[in-house]
């Protein structure tokens, strides 16, 4: 069984028992999280597709940790001007353990 959920402007394919890194959510480690924007749910041959979301479908999980991703280096450079600028960015994330998919 799997589902496709939408959160943080992105779509994720999730299975029960799986851990997923998503955009940062408010809450503490161990807090429950519910995702009601379920786009698709499949159980073997039975596939349900929402228009755009499935009515009554829900994915539940819990927060396992918060963190920051790897550093992305952005280098700005203009030739013949002596201009160089080095900027780094680390995106914050929340790791979620998917517990159940309710269709």
Steps between C-alpha positions, in 0.01 A plus 500: 500500500627848417371854462609824338467801731556871447681710759731798482422551130641157411358153449629191681433129448473341844461149643409403858813458714709722271691812610474805274682835509260784423500879530521621859180467704423652841496257789724304733655156455234236565204722408240343268455643150200455266504559125155548349616599150520147359524501120509125438466182703572147380453160662619237256270514197261748665615853404306814596583836345370826643362803316723663628486332846338183629200568727544352847851370433768574756863409564619501861853511631724634771799734505828315556747790465568850371819591318676680218596358163837511330642840417431630150773739387401793277791679333437835333770622266533784249787483259753781475348683799669329793157411642466165673241407757470162669170425675388176666151376587378209714131412464319401821301177498280283720530123493166319529429131569186398308276288725172445315316573177124535539295487180 
